[in-house]
Amino acid sequence: MSFALPVLPYDYAALEPYVDATTMNIHHTKHHQTYVTNVNGALAKFPELASLGIADLNKMVGTEKVPAEVATMVRNSGGGHWNHSFFWKAMCAPSSTNGPTAALKAAIDSAFGSMDEMKAKFNAAAASRFGSGWAWLGVKADGSLGICSTPNQDNPLMALAEDKMIPILGLDVWEHAYYLKYQNRRPEYIAAFWNVVNWDYAAANFEAAASGASPAL
């Protein structure tokens, strides 16, 4: 089995004016496609890994289950494929975004004190990630919510992650995600993200995480 580029759940202009259509097109058809092509190439000689779901493959990153000769490619491109498949679903058109469900809101309040405090911590994690990477809101092993950032195409599902959790929301802070519109103004892009958050998806991920399940892609 080989991995495939997922179809977006909206058109490229759906996230305007917060994420521009040109960026979405390039990000999806060029950057994400490259990760898919590369991870498929890396796994061509390892059918036992190629038959895994992308979430299970990511969970193996940092373990001996991934052969050394393809470990870097699986980490970077397998991570890139999972991260982007998740990211597309974590966003929706501005007119479609709702606030968190009561259960998710209660968990946010418990972990951070308020929605505003959660956003402030998430924004700080995204803004302070040096170079390229991601910011994440996720469910930790004890069931509480946490925030972290990861370098490059790492994510909190990976065995090598410093902060392991099941992501329920994530933001790509690689420059290719925002540079055409925001140039070097990463904090402006981060702030704009909250206008396109798919809270229904985040809530579904939160519910699934209660039983240890990874987000549906």
N, C-alpha and C positions, 0 to 999 in steps of 0.2 A: 504494500500500500504506500502511495506517495501522498505528500501533503499538497494542498491546493490553495490558491489565493481565494479567500472568502469574498462573496458578493457583499457589498455594503448594504446596510439596511435602510439607506436613504441615498439621495443623489448627491453629487459632489458640492452642489451649492446650498445644500440644506442647512448647513451650520453658519451661513452668512448672517450677520457681518462679523461674527466672532472668529470663525475659521474660514478662510477664503477658499473658493472652489479650485483655483489653480493649485494651491498647496495640497488640498485633499486629493486631487487627481494624481499629482506627482508622488505624493506620500504613499498612496495606495498602489498605483500601477507600477511604480518604479522601485521605491525603497522596499515596500513590503514584498513585492514580487521577487526581488533579489534574495531576501531572506529565505523565501520558500524554495527558490531554485537551488540555493547553496546548501540548505539542510537536506534536500532530497539527494543532491549529488554526494554529500558526505555519507549518507546512509545507504547508498546503493549496494555496498558490499556487506551491509549488516542488516539483513532482512528482519532479524529478530527485534531490532530497534525500530526499523521502519514501520513495523506492524503496530507499534504502540500509538496511543493517542498523544497529541502534542503536550498535554498537561503531564502525563506520566513520564514522558521523555525529559521534560524540564525538571521534574522532581529528582531525576537521576544525575543531573549535572553536579559535578563535584564528587561523584562516587566512582568506584572501579567498574561499575556496570557499563560505563561509556568508555570504549577503547581509547587509549591515549592518542592514537593517530587522528581521531576525529573529535576529540574532546573540545578543542577550542572552537571548531566550526559548529558543533552542536550547541555549545554555550552561547555563541554569538548569534548564529542564524536560527537555531531552534528557539532560543530566547526571543529573538526578534519576531519570529512568526507567532509565538504565543502572545507576546506583549501587544502586538498590533491587532491581532484578532480580537483580543480583549478590549483594547482601546476604542476600536470602531463601535463596539456595542455599548461602551460606557458613555457614549455621547448620543445626543438626539437633537432634533430641530428645536430652536429656542421656544417655539410655541407649544412644544410637547413636553417640556421638562417640568416635573412636579417636585415638590419637596420630598424629603424622606418619609417613609411610613412611620407610624407611631412607635413601632418596635425599634426601628433603626434610629429614630430620633432619641429615644430613651437611652440607647446604647451610646450614642454620641455624647449626650449630656453626662452620662455616667463616667465616660472615659476622659472627656475634655472640659466639661463644665458647661459648654454651650455650643451651638452650631457655629457661631462666630469664632470661638476659640479653636474649634477643630479646623476651620478654614484657615485661620492664621497660622497654625502649626503646619498644615499641609502646604500652604503657600511658601512658608519658610523652608521646608524640606525641598521643595521644587526649585526655589530660587538659589539656594545655597549649594545645590549639586554642581560641583565643579566639572566643567566640560559637558559631556553628554551623559544622559541617563534618564531616570524615571522617578516620580514620586508616587507613593502608594498609601491608600487607606485600606486596612485589612483586619481580619479577625485572627487574634493570636491563639496560642494553644490553650490558654485558660478561658477563652470565649470572649474576652474583652477586645475592644478596638485599639488599634495602634497605627502609627504613621511612621514611614521610613522612606528613604530614597536608596536607589541602587545605581551603580555605574553601568554605562554602556547598555547592553541588552539583558542584563541580569534582572531577576525578579525574585520576590520573596518565597516562591515555591521551590526554588533551587536548594539542593542540599548544602551548597556552599554559602548561602545567604547569611549575612550577619544577623538580620532580623527576619526570622521565619514567620510567615503568616499566610493566610488565604486572602488574596486581594479581593476587594469588593469595588474599588475605584482606583484608577491610575491615570497619570498624566505623563505624556512623552515630552521631555524637555531637550531633546536633540534639536539643534538649530534647524534641521530640515523640516521640523514640525511647525515652525512659526516664522522663519526668517523673511520670507517674501512679504509678509504683512507687517510684522513687528520689528524687523531688523534685530538690533541688539537689546530691545526692550522686553526681555524675558518676563519681568514682573507684570507687565501689562497683559501679555499673553496668558499668564497664569490666572490673573484676575478674571479675564474674559472666559476662561474655561468654565467657571461656575454657571454661566448662562446657557451652557449646552450639556450639562450633566444629566445623564439618564438615570434619575433616581429610582425608577421602577426596576432597572437592571441592578443597580446597587443593592436595592432591598432584596431582590431575588437571590443575589450572591450572598448576602448576609444570612438569609434563611438557610441556604444550602450549606454554608460554612458551619452551621450548628451541628451538622452530622458529619463534618469533615470533608464535604464534597467541594471540588474546585468549581469555579464559575463555568456555566455552559457557554460554549463559543459557537 
